[in-house]
Every structure is written in structure tokens, then in C-alpha cells.
């Protein structure tokens, strides 16, 4: 539970930083590789938080990402729809 709260705090700080920066549309593409890697983490809470952060990024910055990075992210997100953990499937 403590690790989950730690990750949640880091995620919230990351999203706050993303939204407060002068050029969030330039930061968003740099975050995608990290988030894509975390989608395959062994810990379900990390995968869930990653799905949540992607959801918030897509909602906060519509159109900020070009087609190719989103296309590359799609297979990883599709795998999360069949995740073994219910919260991850719900977030994906």
C-alpha cells in the first residue's frame, strides 16, 4: 500500500508539472516512452497509474501528440484491456 501511495504521489507531481509548464505540448511526447514502458510493469498498481496518467494526458492535451506515437502506444494499451487485474482493465 505504501508503494502505491508513493507512485500516486509521483504521478500527481508529474501531471502537475506537465500542466504547469509553459510548453506542455512539447513535454507530452517525451513522457510517452516512459509511460509505455510502465504499461508492462509487473506491479498492477503501476500499470493502473500509467493508464490513469495517459487518460489524463489525453484529456488535458487533446491533439498534443502526433499520430505515430499514439499508434505505437495502441498495442500496449490493448494488452491492458486483457490485464489480470480488474483496476487496470477498468482504467485502460
Secondary structure, 3 states (H helix, E strand, C coil): CHHHHHHHHHHHHHHHHHHHCCCHHHHHHHHHHHHHHHCCCCCHHHHHHHHHHHHHHHHHCCCCCCHHHHHHHHHHHHHHCCCCCHHHHHHC
